[in-house]
Amino acid sequence: MNERGITKHLSAIKLTAMLVALLMLTPYPGAAWQQGQQAGQSLKGAKLKGKVPVNKELLKVKLPRAQEAALKNGLRVILLENHKVPTFSMQVTFLSGGLSDPADHPGLANFTAALLREGTGKRTSREIAEQVDSLGATLTAGSGMSSFTTNVSASGLVENLDSVLEIFADVIRNPSFPKEEVEKYKNRTVSQMQFLKSNPGFLAQDRFSRAIYGDHPAGHVVAPVDSVKKTTPEDLAQFYSKHYLPNNAIVTIVGDVTLKEIMPKLERAFGDWKQGELPKTMIPEVPAQPKAKIHLIDRPGSVQTFLLLGDLGITRTDPDYFSLLLMDKIVGGGPAARLFMNLREDKGYTYGAYSFFGGTKYRGTWAANSSVRTEVTDGAMKEFMYELNRIRDEKVPADELENAKRSLIGSFALSLERPQSLLQNIVIQKLYNLPSDYWDTYPQKVAAITAEEVQRAARKYVDLKHLQIVAVGDASKISKEMAAYGEMEVYDREGKLVKSPDHKPDDK
């Protein structure tokens, strides 16, 4: 994932965000295909014309400096004043998440965060929802399956800051994990998992994660059903007591407030919160990259094939970050990128084709995806492989590289108008120990990347010898085509292995 999607790694509802993205990326071919057929000529490698003139001077940014303080119990406070509008956004980031899950209970951090606002010692789930709504505020909490953080966030009008902060602190400090709410949550979650299995994008991402990461926590997109079903209020309370500590957390605030104003309020809300022994979270090593393989998930009767191709990427602090950022932008970072121009505008195979990458404290992935009509599955695969080879074998033309840089810098500049983006930038800088001027110099870092560095990143991270290709579609119609690209395994939608070179189906 690049800066366009960087907050996904810190999102309070990482799974929801990911699934929304998957649904958005599920194309519905139609008009684009007809347009491509009527055009009668190839657009492969076409250059965009009629562009609005762009100021050639490089964007220079000097962001306001955040102010820092701490409560006596170890709770760190970071404030970025923003007096443009009378609002605030605040977030408590706990330095424990899915990576802190017990080995036999994946998803426990996620469950604990999700149930924080379902009841406290003095408020029911309904009362929390009604009170937050009456204040025109937001209150969310969540943690990812393989995240090293848990986030609880709130926002609203400054005039309601005291009221929102009181509810916010109550939810963080006094969750009661009512048994009836825990059961409701478990039932909802299991039902949602069944629904997810009808979504080809989810099936592809789930299989891709397992193929890349195996037993690593990142191999889970969602918690196993048995892990959900066995969760008890006592499990949640135990995880909470171990990890939800003031000396294991950072409070970040962006808004129309000053440090002098906010510190007494935070002292009243959190000052008597007792610190504890800091938990130790071990970040497991990512397993050795598997050999190239095709993973076909059979969806009988499907009229589309969802394709997902990728391999291991980088950590967030890797020196190759900006090189890979540019490479990803050029290959699949939007409607002007190569995959989109090729598969949609030239071939008319799909409504859209994209790529993305991500990295946290452990190596993330780089991948590309699209959903195409079943009958053009083989054609789409040929074009995917053409583009992956092209970015490796050929240097990016100067004008294409320049356009990608300006697009990234322009998007970054626009993001600075959003308080939530400023808040996440602060969190990222602290969590990864990035230089204090990291965001000030972001445009310069992007602009400094050369075509040679993009090609080097492509050769390193578009690793065709270890490429994992997932296809979700009607196996009876696409298995022959997919098998042409390498060793293949076939799965049903429940994730059960049906066929592989070393496996025979069970006798009936």
C-alpha positions as CSV (number, residue, x, y, z in Angstrom):
1,M,0.0,0.0,0.0
2,N,1.3,3.4,-0.8
3,E,0.5,6.8,0.8
4,R,-2.9,6.7,-0.9
5,G,-3.8,3.8,1.4
6,I,-1.3,4.2,4.2
7,T,-3.9,4.8,6.9
8,K,-5.3,1.3,6.3
9,H,-2.5,-0.1,8.5
10,L,-3.6,2.1,11.3
11,S,-7.3,2.1,10.7
12,A,-9.5,1.3,13.6
13,I,-11.6,-0.9,11.4
14,K,-8.9,-2.4,9.2
15,L,-11.0,-5.4,8.0
16,T,-14.0,-3.2,7.0
17,A,-11.8,-0.8,5.1
18,M,-10.1,-3.7,3.3
19,L,-13.4,-5.3,2.3
20,V,-14.9,-2.0,1.1
21,A,-11.8,-1.7,-1.0
22,L,-12.2,-5.2,-2.4
23,L,-15.8,-4.5,-3.3
24,M,-14.9,-1.3,-5.0
25,L,-12.2,-3.0,-7.0
26,T,-14.6,-5.7,-8.3
27,P,-15.3,-4.4,-11.8
28,Y,-18.4,-4.9,-13.8
29,P,-17.5,-5.0,-17.5
30,G,-19.9,-3.5,-20.0
31,A,-19.5,-0.1,-21.5
32,A,-15.7,-0.2,-21.3
33,W,-15.6,-3.4,-23.3
34,Q,-17.9,-2.0,-26.0
35,Q,-15.8,1.2,-26.2
36,G,-12.6,-0.9,-26.6
37,Q,-14.2,-2.9,-29.4
38,Q,-15.5,0.1,-31.3
39,A,-12.2,1.9,-31.1
40,G,-10.6,-0.6,-33.4
41,Q,-7.1,0.3,-32.4
42,S,-4.7,-0.5,-29.6
43,L,-4.2,1.9,-26.7
44,K,-1.3,-0.1,-25.2
45,G,1.3,2.4,-24.2
46,A,-0.9,5.4,-25.1
47,K,0.0,8.8,-23.7
48,L,-2.7,10.9,-22.1
49,K,-3.3,14.1,-24.1
50,G,-5.1,17.4,-23.2
51,K,-3.8,17.5,-19.7
52,V,-4.3,20.6,-17.6
53,P,-0.9,22.5,-17.3
54,V,0.9,21.8,-14.0
55,N,3.1,24.2,-12.1
56,K,6.6,22.9,-12.6
57,E,7.9,24.2,-9.2
58,L,8.2,21.4,-6.7
59,L,5.7,21.6,-3.8
60,K,7.4,22.8,-0.6
61,V,5.8,21.9,2.7
62,K,6.5,23.0,6.2
63,L,3.9,21.5,8.5
64,P,3.1,22.9,11.9
65,R,5.1,21.2,14.6
66,A,3.2,18.9,17.0
67,Q,3.5,19.6,20.7
68,E,4.2,16.8,23.1
69,A,3.6,16.2,26.8
70,A,2.9,13.2,29.1
71,L,0.8,12.4,32.1
72,K,2.5,11.0,35.2
73,N,1.1,7.5,34.5
74,G,3.1,7.4,31.2
75,L,0.4,8.3,28.8
76,R,2.0,10.2,26.0
77,V,0.2,13.2,24.5
78,I,0.8,14.7,21.0
79,L,-1.2,17.7,19.9
80,L,-1.3,19.4,16.5
81,E,-3.2,22.7,16.6
82,N,-5.5,23.4,13.7
83,H,-7.7,26.5,14.2
84,K,-9.3,26.6,10.7
85,V,-12.6,25.1,11.9
86,P,-14.0,24.5,15.4
87,T,-13.5,20.7,15.4
88,F,-11.2,18.1,16.9
89,S,-10.1,14.5,16.2
90,M,-8.4,12.4,18.8
91,Q,-7.1,8.9,18.9
92,V,-5.6,6.7,21.5
93,T,-3.2,4.2,20.0
94,F,-2.3,1.2,22.1
95,L,0.9,-0.5,21.1
96,S,-0.7,-3.9,21.1
97,G,-2.9,-5.4,18.4
98,G,-3.4,-8.6,16.5
99,L,0.3,-9.5,16.8
100,S,-0.3,-9.8,20.5
101,D,-3.1,-12.4,20.1
102,P,-2.5,-15.7,21.9
103,A,-1.3,-18.3,19.5
104,D,-4.5,-20.4,20.1
105,H,-6.9,-17.4,19.9
106,P,-6.3,-15.4,16.7
107,G,-8.6,-12.3,16.5
108,L,-8.8,-11.7,20.2
109,A,-7.3,-8.1,19.9
110,N,-9.9,-7.4,17.2
111,F,-12.8,-8.8,19.3
112,T,-11.7,-6.8,22.4
113,A,-11.5,-3.5,20.5
114,A,-14.8,-4.1,18.7
115,L,-16.6,-4.7,22.0
116,L,-15.2,-1.7,23.9
117,R,-18.2,0.5,23.0
118,E,-20.8,-2.2,23.7
119,G,-21.1,-1.3,27.3
120,T,-19.3,0.1,30.3
121,G,-19.8,0.2,34.1
122,K,-22.3,3.0,33.7
123,R,-23.5,3.0,30.1
124,T,-25.2,0.3,28.0
125,S,-24.3,-0.2,24.3
126,R,-27.4,1.7,23.3
127,E,-26.7,4.6,25.6
128,I,-23.2,5.0,24.3
129,A,-24.5,5.1,20.7
130,E,-27.3,7.5,21.5
131,Q,-25.1,9.9,23.4
132,V,-22.4,10.0,20.8
133,D,-25.1,10.5,18.1
134,S,-26.8,13.3,20.0
135,L,-23.4,15.2,20.2
136,G,-22.9,14.8,16.4
137,A,-19.7,13.0,17.2
138,T,-18.0,9.8,16.1
139,L,-16.5,7.0,18.3
140,T,-14.8,4.0,16.8
141,A,-12.4,1.3,17.9
142,G,-10.6,-1.6,16.2
143,S,-7.5,-3.6,15.6
144,G,-6.3,-5.7,12.6
145,M,-5.6,-9.4,12.6
146,S,-1.9,-8.7,12.1
147,S,-1.6,-5.1,13.4
148,F,0.8,-4.1,16.1
149,T,-1.6,-1.4,17.3
150,T,-5.2,-1.0,18.5
151,N,-6.9,2.4,17.8
152,V,-9.8,4.1,19.6
153,S,-10.8,7.3,17.8
154,A,-13.3,10.1,18.4
155,S,-14.2,13.4,16.7
156,G,-16.7,16.2,17.0
157,L,-17.2,19.9,17.6
158,V,-14.9,21.7,20.0
159,E,-17.9,22.9,22.0
160,N,-18.7,19.3,22.8
161,L,-15.2,18.2,23.6
162,D,-15.7,17.8,27.3
163,S,-18.8,15.6,26.8
164,V,-17.2,13.5,24.0
165,L,-14.0,13.1,26.0
166,E,-16.0,11.8,29.0
167,I,-17.6,9.1,26.9
168,F,-14.3,8.4,25.2
169,A,-12.5,7.8,28.4
170,D,-15.3,5.7,29.9
171,V,-15.2,3.4,26.9
172,I,-11.4,3.1,27.0
173,R,-11.1,2.6,30.8
174,N,-14.3,0.9,31.9
175,P,-15.5,-1.7,29.3
176,S,-17.7,-4.3,30.9
177,F,-17.9,-6.8,27.9
178,P,-21.6,-7.7,28.7
179,K,-22.3,-11.4,27.9
180,E,-25.3,-10.6,25.8
181,E,-23.4,-8.1,23.7
182,V,-20.5,-10.6,23.3
183,E,-22.9,-13.2,22.0
184,K,-24.5,-10.8,19.6
185,Y,-21.2,-9.8,18.3
186,K,-20.1,-13.5,17.8
187,N,-23.4,-14.3,15.9
188,R,-23.0,-11.2,13.7
189,T,-19.4,-12.0,13.0
190,V,-20.0,-15.6,12.0
191,S,-22.9,-14.5,9.7
192,Q,-20.7,-11.9,8.1
193,M,-18.0,-14.5,7.5
194,Q,-20.5,-16.6,5.5
195,F,-21.5,-13.6,3.5
196,L,-17.8,-12.8,2.8
197,K,-17.4,-16.2,1.2
198,S,-19.7,-15.0,-1.6
199,N,-17.4,-12.2,-2.5
200,P,-14.7,-13.2,-5.0
201,G,-12.4,-10.3,-3.9
202,F,-12.4,-11.6,-0.3
203,L,-11.8,-15.2,-1.4
204,A,-8.8,-14.0,-3.5
205,Q,-7.3,-11.9,-0.7
206,D,-7.8,-14.7,1.9
207,R,-6.1,-17.3,-0.3
208,F,-3.3,-14.9,-1.3
209,S,-2.6,-14.0,2.3
210,R,-2.4,-17.7,3.3
211,A,-0.2,-18.4,0.3
212,I,2.3,-15.7,1.2
213,Y,2.3,-15.9,5.0
214,G,1.3,-19.4,5.9
215,D,1.0,-19.6,9.7
216,H,2.2,-16.0,10.3
217,P,-0.6,-13.8,11.8
218,A,-0.8,-11.9,8.5
219,G,-2.0,-15.2,6.9
220,H,-5.4,-14.4,8.5
221,V,-7.7,-11.9,6.8
222,V,-10.4,-12.7,9.3
223,A,-10.4,-14.8,12.5
224,P,-11.2,-18.5,12.1
225,V,-14.8,-19.3,13.0
226,D,-13.9,-21.5,15.9
227,S,-11.8,-18.7,17.4
228,V,-14.8,-16.4,17.3
229,K,-17.2,-19.0,18.7
230,K,-15.0,-19.8,21.7
231,T,-14.5,-16.2,22.8
232,T,-15.9,-15.3,26.3
233,P,-16.2,-12.1,28.2
234,E,-13.5,-13.4,30.5
235,D,-11.1,-13.7,27.5
236,L,-11.8,-10.1,26.5
237,A,-11.3,-8.8,30.0
238,Q,-8.0,-10.7,30.3
239,F,-6.7,-9.3,27.1
240,Y,-7.9,-5.8,28.0
241,S,-6.2,-5.9,31.5
242,K,-2.9,-6.9,30.0
243,H,-2.7,-4.5,27.1
244,Y,-4.9,-1.5,27.7
245,L,-2.5,0.5,29.9
246,P,-1.6,4.2,29.9
247,N,2.1,3.5,29.6
248,N,1.3,1.4,26.5
249,A,-0.5,4.2,24.7
250,I,-0.2,7.5,22.8
251,V,-3.0,10.1,22.6
252,T,-2.9,12.2,19.5
253,I,-5.2,15.2,18.9
254,V,-5.7,17.5,16.0
255,G,-8.0,20.4,16.2
256,D,-9.1,23.8,17.5
257,V,-7.5,23.4,20.9
258,T,-4.3,24.3,22.6
259,L,-2.0,22.2,24.8
260,K,-2.8,24.5,27.8
261,E,-6.5,23.8,27.3
262,I,-6.4,20.1,26.7
263,M,-3.9,18.9,29.3
264,P,-6.2,19.6,32.4
265,K,-9.0,17.8,30.5
266,L,-6.8,14.8,29.8
267,E,-5.6,14.8,33.4
268,R,-9.2,14.6,34.7
269,A,-10.1,11.8,32.2
270,F,-7.0,9.7,32.4
271,G,-4.8,10.9,35.2
272,D,-5.8,8.3,37.8
273,W,-5.5,5.4,35.3
274,K,-3.0,3.0,36.8
275,Q,0.0,2.0,34.7
276,G,1.1,-1.6,34.6
277,E,3.9,-3.9,33.4
278,L,4.4,-3.3,29.7
279,P,3.4,-6.3,27.6
280,K,5.9,-7.8,25.2
281,T,4.8,-8.3,21.6
282,M,7.1,-10.4,19.5
283,I,6.8,-9.7,15.8
284,P,7.3,-13.1,14.1
285,E,9.5,-13.5,11.1
286,V,7.8,-13.6,7.7
287,P,8.3,-17.1,6.3
288,A,10.5,-17.8,3.3
289,Q,8.9,-16.7,0.1
290,P,7.1,-19.7,-1.5
291,K,7.8,-20.8,-5.1
292,A,5.5,-19.5,-7.8
293,K,2.1,-21.1,-7.8
294,I,-1.4,-20.7,-9.2
295,H,-4.3,-20.9,-6.7
296,L,-7.7,-21.5,-8.4
297,I,-10.8,-21.1,-6.3
298,D,-13.7,-22.7,-7.9
299,R,-17.0,-20.7,-8.1
300,P,-19.2,-22.8,-10.4
301,G,-21.4,-20.7,-12.7
302,S,-19.4,-17.5,-12.1
303,V,-19.4,-15.2,-15.2
304,Q,-16.3,-13.4,-14.0
305,T,-12.8,-14.3,-12.9
306,F,-11.2,-12.3,-10.1
307,L,-7.4,-12.2,-10.6
308,L,-4.9,-11.3,-7.9
309,L,-1.1,-11.5,-8.5
310,G,1.7,-10.6,-6.1
311,D,4.5,-11.5,-3.8
312,L,6.3,-10.2,-0.7
313,G,7.1,-6.5,-0.5
314,I,8.8,-4.3,2.2
315,T,8.6,-3.0,5.7
316,R,7.4,0.5,6.2
317,T,10.9,1.8,6.9
318,D,12.6,0.1,4.1
319,P,15.0,2.3,2.1
320,D,13.2,1.1,-1.1
321,Y,9.8,2.6,0.1
322,F,9.7,5.6,-2.3
323,S,11.1,3.6,-5.3
324,L,8.3,1.0,-4.8
325,L,5.8,3.8,-4.2
326,L,6.6,5.2,-7.7
327,M,6.7,1.8,-9.3
328,D,3.3,0.9,-7.9
329,K,1.8,4.2,-9.0
330,I,3.0,3.7,-12.6
331,V,1.8,0.0,-12.8
332,G,-1.6,0.2,-11.1
333,G,-2.0,3.3,-9.0
334,G,-5.1,4.7,-10.7
335,P,-6.9,5.3,-14.0
336,A,-3.8,6.7,-15.7
337,A,-1.7,3.7,-14.8
338,R,-0.6,1.0,-17.1
339,L,-2.9,-1.8,-16.0
340,F,-6.0,0.4,-16.2
341,M,-5.0,1.8,-19.6
342,N,-4.2,-1.7,-20.9
343,L,-6.9,-4.0,-19.5
344,R,-9.8,-1.5,-19.6
345,E,-9.1,1.3,-22.1
346,D,-7.2,-0.9,-24.7
347,K,-8.7,-4.3,-24.3
348,G,-12.1,-3.6,-22.6
349,Y,-11.7,-6.7,-20.4
350,T,-12.7,-5.0,-17.2
351,Y,-14.0,-1.9,-15.5
352,G,-10.7,-1.4,-13.7
353,A,-7.3,-2.9,-12.9
354,Y,-5.1,-1.7,-10.0
355,S,-2.1,-2.5,-7.9
356,F,-1.2,-1.8,-4.2
357,F,1.4,-2.4,-1.6
358,G,1.8,-2.3,2.1
359,G,4.3,-2.7,4.8
360,T,4.4,-2.4,8.6
361,K,6.9,-3.7,11.1
362,Y,7.1,-6.9,9.0
363,R,7.2,-7.3,5.2
364,G,4.0,-6.6,3.5
365,T,3.0,-7.5,-0.1
366,W,2.9,-6.0,-3.5
367,A,0.0,-7.2,-5.7
368,A,-2.2,-6.3,-8.6
369,N,-5.8,-7.3,-9.3
370,S,-8.8,-7.0,-11.5
371,S,-12.1,-8.8,-12.2
372,V,-12.7,-9.8,-15.9
373,R,-15.2,-11.6,-17.9
374,T,-14.7,-15.4,-17.8
375,E,-14.1,-15.7,-21.5
376,V,-11.2,-13.2,-21.5
377,T,-9.4,-14.7,-18.4
378,D,-6.5,-16.0,-20.5
379,G,-6.2,-12.7,-22.4
380,A,-6.2,-10.7,-19.2
381,M,-3.5,-13.0,-17.7
382,K,-1.4,-12.3,-20.8
383,E,-1.7,-8.6,-20.3
384,F,-1.0,-8.8,-16.6
385,M,2.2,-10.7,-17.3
386,Y,3.1,-8.3,-20.2
387,E,2.9,-5.3,-17.8
388,L,4.8,-7.1,-15.0
389,N,7.6,-8.0,-17.4
390,R,7.6,-4.5,-19.0
391,I,8.1,-2.7,-15.7
392,R,11.0,-5.0,-14.9
393,D,12.6,-5.0,-18.4
394,E,12.2,-1.4,-19.5
395,K,13.1,1.9,-17.9
396,V,10.0,4.2,-17.3
397,P,9.9,7.0,-19.9
398,A,10.8,10.4,-18.4
399,D,7.3,12.0,-18.9
400,E,5.5,9.0,-17.4
401,L,7.7,9.1,-14.4
402,E,7.2,12.8,-14.0
403,N,3.4,12.5,-14.3
404,A,3.4,9.8,-11.6
405,K,5.5,11.9,-9.3
406,R,3.2,14.9,-9.7
407,S,0.2,12.8,-9.1
408,L,1.6,11.5,-5.8
409,I,2.7,14.9,-4.6
410,G,-0.6,16.5,-5.6
411,S,-2.6,13.8,-3.7
412,F,-0.3,14.4,-0.7
413,A,-0.9,18.1,-0.8
414,L,-4.7,17.6,-0.8
415,S,-4.5,15.2,2.1
416,L,-3.0,17.9,4.3
417,E,-6.4,19.7,4.2
418,R,-7.9,16.8,6.2
419,P,-7.3,16.8,9.9
420,Q,-7.6,13.0,10.0
421,S,-4.7,12.7,7.6
422,L,-2.6,15.0,9.7
423,L,-3.4,12.9,12.7
424,Q,-2.4,9.7,11.0
425,N,0.8,11.3,9.7
426,I,1.7,12.1,13.3
427,V,1.0,8.5,14.4
428,I,3.0,7.0,11.6
429,Q,6.0,9.2,12.3
430,K,6.0,8.2,16.0
431,L,5.2,4.5,15.5
432,Y,8.0,4.0,13.0
433,N,10.5,6.5,14.5
434,L,10.6,8.5,11.2
435,P,12.6,11.7,11.2
436,S,10.8,14.8,12.5
437,D,10.8,16.4,9.1
438,Y,9.7,13.3,7.3
439,W,6.4,14.8,6.0
440,D,7.9,18.2,5.3
441,T,10.3,16.5,2.9
442,Y,7.9,14.0,1.5
443,P,7.6,15.8,-1.9
444,Q,11.3,16.0,-2.3
445,K,11.7,12.3,-1.5
446,V,9.2,11.4,-4.2
447,A,10.7,13.8,-6.7
448,A,14.2,12.4,-6.2
449,I,13.4,8.9,-7.4
450,T,15.0,8.0,-10.8
451,A,13.9,5.7,-13.5
452,E,16.7,3.4,-12.6
453,E,15.5,3.2,-9.0
454,V,12.0,2.4,-10.2
455,Q,13.3,-0.4,-12.4
456,R,15.5,-1.8,-9.6
457,A,12.5,-1.9,-7.3
458,A,10.4,-3.7,-10.0
459,R,13.1,-6.3,-10.5
460,K,13.3,-6.9,-6.8
461,Y,9.7,-6.9,-5.7
462,V,7.8,-8.0,-8.9
463,D,9.5,-11.3,-8.3
464,L,8.1,-13.6,-11.1
465,K,10.0,-16.7,-9.7
466,H,7.9,-16.4,-6.5
467,L,4.7,-14.9,-7.9
468,Q,1.5,-16.1,-6.3
469,I,-1.5,-15.9,-8.7
470,V,-5.0,-16.4,-7.3
471,A,-8.0,-16.8,-9.7
472,V,-11.5,-17.0,-8.4
473,G,-13.9,-18.2,-11.0
474,D,-15.6,-21.2,-12.8
475,A,-12.9,-23.9,-12.8
476,S,-14.6,-25.8,-15.6
477,K,-14.0,-22.8,-17.9
478,I,-10.7,-21.4,-16.8
479,S,-8.6,-24.2,-15.3
480,K,-6.8,-25.1,-18.5
481,E,-5.9,-21.4,-19.2
482,M,-4.6,-20.8,-15.6
483,A,-2.6,-24.1,-15.5
484,A,-0.6,-22.7,-18.4
485,Y,1.0,-20.2,-16.0
486,G,2.5,-22.8,-13.6
487,E,1.9,-25.4,-11.0
488,M,-1.7,-25.1,-9.8
489,E,-3.8,-26.0,-6.8
490,V,-7.6,-25.9,-6.8
491,Y,-9.7,-25.0,-3.8
492,D,-13.4,-24.7,-3.1
493,R,-14.9,-21.5,-1.6
494,E,-14.6,-22.9,1.9
495,G,-10.8,-23.0,1.4
496,K,-10.6,-26.8,1.1
497,L,-7.9,-28.1,-1.2
498,V,-9.6,-30.0,-4.0
499,K,-6.7,-30.7,-6.4
500,S,-3.0,-30.3,-6.6
501,P,0.0,-32.0,-8.1
502,D,0.6,-33.9,-4.8
503,H,-3.0,-34.3,-3.8
504,K,-5.9,-36.5,-4.9
505,P,-9.5,-35.7,-4.1
506,D,-11.1,-37.7,-1.4
507,D,-13.0,-40.8,-2.7
508,K,-16.7,-40.4,-2.4
